[in-house]
Amino acid sequence: MLPWLICAALSALALVLLLRLYLLQKSLDDITGQLGERLLSDTNSPIFLPTRDPHARRLAGELNVQLRELRRLRQRYENGDRELKEAVTNVSHDLRTPLTAICGYLELLDKGDKTPDQARYLALISGRAEAMRQLTGELLRYSVAASLEDGPTLERVDLNGAVEEAVASLYGALAAGGITPTVSLPEGRVARNLNRAALSRILGNLLTNALKYSGGDLDVTLDGDGTITLSNAAPGLDEVQVGRLFDRFYTVETGRHSTGLGLSIARALTERMGGTIAARYEDGRLRVELRFPEDA
């Protein structure tokens, strides 16, 4: 009789342990699911557990503390980022008017009589003023692109036609730079839900970047999966420089008259429309890939 009692007691204990293990596992699964939801959404709701297990409730409590701190830091970052963008926009607006006036006065001075030294200094001043005007314009466009909280208005856009139009619009500048672009398009139509103006700005900035760094060639390819690839020889670049091309204000010495914002604007607009953009350097060639998935 005693052995049966012992077996029954052990069986009951095993069932209790299995039940507690199941409840603990369910609690951990609940914590994992709720934690993922809280991290992806902007909510003040804490992690809630119906279980009374002290260990699981202690874990949930500690996670709630960390979530509140993370939420506080996120709000602080968003407020600071918003204030910075507003400040950049205001400064850009404030600088455009006096810079336009300065450039106008410099043009008037250039029409008058001047010594060779005066002409040289005037050309230097004009170049610096024009560079400053380009920078303020790019700053304004970047701040606008980065502050579109609701995202751009989307419509069905033909990528085949957009690539052809972008290359055609800059063909004169490319040819003047000694670059004859080759364009490869798929036979079928590739369409995505995008903002037409934003896509035009992205492609224009990428082609302008190729014009700055190309060693004399440019291949533009559109694949059926929505990937647009620009490839060109870039002897003046290296892997480290290419890795920083999308950083704000980063410029390369070979990229003359560059503000360092063109590719940052392209990346901001691309990500706003659900796409991805990246650059890599292989065998002396710069390869930039712009991809819009089917559901973009």
VMD Tcl script that draws the C-alpha trace (Angstrom):
set ca {
  {0.00 0.00 0.00}
  {2.80 2.39 0.91}
  {4.48 2.19 -2.52}
  {1.18 3.12 -4.16}
  {0.78 6.10 -1.89}
  {4.31 7.23 -2.67}
  {3.68 6.86 -6.42}
  {0.42 8.78 -6.13}
  {2.10 11.56 -4.17}
  {4.94 11.81 -6.68}
  {2.46 11.80 -9.56}
  {0.47 14.59 -7.93}
  {3.66 16.57 -7.28}
  {4.75 16.08 -10.93}
  {1.36 17.30 -12.12}
  {1.61 20.38 -9.92}
  {5.11 21.13 -11.15}
  {4.04 20.63 -14.77}
  {1.07 22.95 -14.23}
  {3.30 25.61 -12.66}
  {5.81 25.21 -15.48}
  {3.02 25.60 -18.03}
  {1.67 28.70 -16.31}
  {5.17 30.18 -16.06}
  {5.80 29.49 -19.74}
  {2.46 31.08 -20.63}
  {3.33 34.12 -18.53}
  {6.69 34.49 -20.29}
  {4.98 34.20 -23.66}
  {2.52 36.92 -22.60}
  {5.39 39.14 -21.48}
  {7.24 38.60 -24.77}
  {4.17 39.41 -26.85}
  {3.21 42.50 -24.86}
  {6.81 43.75 -24.78}
  {7.01 43.56 -28.58}
  {3.76 45.49 -28.91}
  {4.84 48.19 -26.45}
  {8.17 48.68 -28.24}
  {6.53 49.08 -31.65}
  {3.69 51.39 -30.56}
  {3.55 54.72 -28.77}
  {1.43 53.74 -25.77}
  {1.45 54.26 -22.02}
  {-0.14 50.87 -21.30}
  {2.03 48.73 -19.00}
  {2.59 45.02 -19.35}
  {-0.26 43.25 -17.57}
  {-0.20 39.65 -16.31}
  {-3.19 37.76 -14.87}
  {-0.89 35.27 -13.13}
  {0.04 35.50 -9.48}
  {3.50 34.02 -9.95}
  {5.80 36.41 -8.04}
  {8.77 35.88 -10.35}
  {6.81 36.63 -13.53}
  {5.15 39.67 -11.92}
  {8.53 40.95 -10.73}
  {9.90 40.61 -14.27}
  {6.87 42.41 -15.73}
  {7.25 45.20 -13.15}
  {10.90 45.74 -13.98}
  {10.12 45.77 -17.71}
  {7.41 48.39 -17.12}
  {9.96 50.58 -15.36}
  {12.33 50.30 -18.31}
  {9.50 50.92 -20.79}
  {8.57 54.15 -19.02}
  {12.18 55.31 -19.15}
  {12.45 54.36 -22.82}
  {9.22 56.26 -23.55}
  {10.56 59.32 -21.75}
  {13.80 59.23 -23.72}
  {11.92 58.70 -26.99}
  {9.71 61.72 -26.35}
  {12.74 63.79 -25.44}
  {14.48 62.75 -28.65}
  {11.40 63.44 -30.80}
  {10.91 66.87 -29.24}
  {14.57 67.75 -29.71}
  {14.58 66.44 -33.28}
  {11.44 68.43 -34.08}
  {12.91 71.60 -32.59}
  {16.13 71.10 -34.56}
  {14.24 70.67 -37.84}
  {12.16 73.76 -37.14}
  {15.31 75.73 -36.33}
  {17.01 74.58 -39.55}
  {13.92 75.53 -41.55}
  {13.73 78.99 -39.95}
  {17.45 79.65 -40.41}
  {17.27 78.56 -44.05}
  {14.35 80.92 -44.66}
  {16.14 83.78 -42.90}
  {19.35 83.29 -44.90}
  {17.80 82.99 -48.35}
  {16.71 86.64 -48.65}
  {20.05 88.30 -47.73}
  {21.98 85.76 -49.78}
  {19.84 86.48 -52.83}
  {20.50 90.20 -52.33}
  {24.25 89.60 -51.94}
  {24.37 87.57 -55.15}
  {22.45 90.33 -56.94}
  {24.91 93.02 -55.79}
  {27.84 90.84 -56.80}
  {26.40 90.51 -60.30}
  {26.13 94.30 -60.50}
  {29.73 94.70 -59.36}
  {30.86 92.17 -61.92}
  {29.47 94.33 -64.74}
  {31.58 97.34 -63.79}
  {35.22 98.14 -64.47}
  {37.68 96.38 -62.20}
  {41.32 95.49 -61.91}
  {42.50 91.88 -62.34}
  {42.89 91.52 -58.59}
  {39.41 92.90 -57.99}
  {37.98 90.52 -60.59}
  {39.70 87.56 -58.94}
  {38.48 88.48 -55.46}
  {35.01 89.14 -56.78}
  {34.93 85.69 -58.42}
  {35.97 84.08 -55.12}
  {33.28 85.96 -53.19}
  {30.66 85.07 -55.80}
  {31.61 81.41 -55.62}
  {31.34 81.34 -51.83}
  {28.02 83.20 -51.89}
  {26.59 80.79 -54.47}
  {27.76 77.80 -52.43}
  {26.08 79.29 -49.37}
  {22.85 79.82 -51.29}
  {22.91 76.20 -52.48}
  {23.49 75.01 -48.92}
  {20.55 76.97 -47.53}
  {18.34 75.62 -50.30}
  {19.42 72.05 -49.58}
  {18.92 72.60 -45.84}
  {15.38 73.76 -46.46}
  {14.60 70.83 -48.72}
  {16.13 68.38 -46.25}
  {14.16 69.73 -43.30}
  {10.94 69.56 -45.31}
  {11.67 65.99 -46.44}
  {12.56 64.84 -42.92}
  {9.55 66.48 -41.22}
  {6.77 64.94 -43.31}
  {5.09 63.17 -40.40}
  {2.10 61.90 -42.37}
  {4.22 60.81 -45.32}
  {3.88 61.97 -48.93}
  {0.75 61.43 -51.00}
  {1.11 58.19 -52.97}
  {-0.12 57.20 -56.41}
  {0.62 54.42 -58.91}
  {3.90 55.38 -60.60}
  {5.57 53.67 -63.56}
  {9.20 53.15 -62.56}
  {10.22 52.49 -66.18}
  {9.06 55.92 -67.26}
  {10.40 57.62 -64.14}
  {13.93 56.27 -64.74}
  {13.86 57.27 -68.43}
  {12.59 60.75 -67.58}
  {15.20 61.29 -64.86}
  {18.09 60.27 -67.13}
  {16.75 62.37 -70.01}
  {16.41 65.46 -67.81}
  {20.09 65.27 -66.80}
  {21.46 63.88 -70.07}
  {22.92 67.25 -71.06}
  {24.82 67.64 -67.79}
  {26.03 64.04 -67.97}
  {27.22 64.48 -71.53}
  {28.99 67.73 -70.61}
  {30.81 65.77 -67.92}
  {31.94 63.21 -70.47}
  {29.47 60.56 -69.27}
  {27.31 58.56 -71.68}
  {24.74 56.71 -69.54}
  {23.43 53.26 -70.44}
  {19.90 52.41 -69.29}
  {18.57 48.86 -68.93}
  {14.83 48.39 -68.33}
  {12.74 45.24 -68.07}
  {10.25 44.43 -70.82}
  {7.30 44.42 -68.43}
  {5.97 47.48 -66.65}
  {7.12 47.92 -63.04}
  {4.74 50.10 -61.00}
  {4.71 51.04 -57.35}
  {2.63 53.24 -55.03}
  {4.92 56.25 -54.64}
  {4.94 60.02 -54.63}
  {5.88 61.10 -58.16}
  {7.61 64.34 -57.13}
  {9.58 62.62 -54.34}
  {10.71 59.85 -56.69}
  {11.85 62.44 -59.23}
  {13.87 64.22 -56.53}
  {15.44 60.92 -55.39}
  {16.51 59.89 -58.89}
  {17.74 63.39 -59.66}
  {19.90 63.45 -56.54}
  {21.33 60.00 -57.29}
  {22.18 60.98 -60.87}
  {23.74 64.23 -59.65}
  {25.82 62.21 -57.22}
  {26.97 59.97 -60.08}
  {27.91 63.08 -62.05}
  {30.14 64.22 -59.17}
  {31.99 60.96 -58.61}
  {31.83 59.07 -61.90}
  {35.05 58.12 -63.62}
  {33.40 58.48 -67.05}
  {30.61 55.90 -67.17}
  {27.17 55.29 -65.67}
  {24.94 52.22 -65.82}
  {21.31 52.60 -64.72}
  {19.32 49.38 -64.33}
  {15.74 48.70 -63.29}
  {14.86 45.15 -62.23}
  {11.44 43.58 -62.15}
  {11.44 43.53 -58.33}
  {11.54 47.34 -58.18}
  {15.28 47.72 -57.64}
  {16.97 50.65 -59.37}
  {20.75 50.35 -59.52}
  {23.24 53.07 -60.48}
  {26.79 51.84 -61.05}
  {29.83 53.82 -62.15}
  {33.60 53.81 -61.86}
  {34.65 55.95 -58.91}
  {38.46 56.04 -58.63}
  {38.32 58.93 -56.17}
  {36.36 57.01 -53.54}
  {37.03 54.17 -51.12}
  {34.91 51.89 -48.92}
  {35.06 54.23 -45.91}
  {33.89 57.25 -47.91}
  {31.11 55.31 -49.61}
  {29.92 54.08 -46.22}
  {29.35 57.70 -45.19}
  {27.79 59.07 -48.38}
  {24.32 59.18 -46.85}
  {25.47 61.05 -43.72}
  {24.23 64.61 -43.43}
  {26.77 67.23 -44.56}
  {29.38 64.60 -45.44}
  {31.32 65.60 -48.55}
  {34.18 64.07 -50.47}
  {36.92 66.24 -51.91}
  {36.18 64.94 -55.40}
  {32.53 65.98 -55.02}
  {33.01 69.63 -55.93}
  {30.27 72.15 -55.05}
  {28.60 69.53 -52.88}
  {26.55 70.42 -49.79}
  {26.51 66.85 -48.49}
  {22.71 66.81 -48.28}
  {21.62 65.41 -51.64}
  {21.90 61.75 -50.69}
  {20.54 62.41 -47.19}
  {17.43 63.90 -48.79}
  {17.20 60.89 -51.12}
  {17.39 58.49 -48.17}
  {14.81 60.44 -46.13}
  {12.32 60.50 -49.02}
  {12.94 56.83 -49.86}
  {12.31 55.67 -46.30}
  {9.18 57.83 -46.09}
  {7.76 55.82 -48.99}
  {8.70 52.44 -47.53}
  {11.77 51.88 -49.70}
  {15.43 51.22 -48.97}
  {18.59 52.78 -50.34}
  {22.21 51.71 -49.88}
  {25.63 52.17 -51.44}
  {28.67 49.93 -51.64}
  {32.11 50.07 -53.22}
  {33.43 47.05 -55.12}
  {36.42 46.77 -57.47}
  {36.69 50.52 -57.91}
  {32.99 50.99 -58.71}
  {30.31 52.82 -56.76}
  {27.02 50.91 -56.70}
  {23.87 52.57 -55.33}
  {20.73 50.44 -54.99}
  {17.29 51.96 -54.59}
  {14.53 49.43 -53.92}
  {10.77 49.77 -53.56}
  {9.05 46.51 -52.59}
  {5.69 45.55 -54.07}
  {3.71 46.70 -51.05}
  {5.44 50.13 -50.98}
}
mol new
graphics top color blue
foreach p $ca { graphics top sphere $p radius 0.5 }
foreach p [lrange $ca 0 end-1] q [lrange $ca 1 end] { graphics top cylinder $p $q radius 0.2 }
display resetview
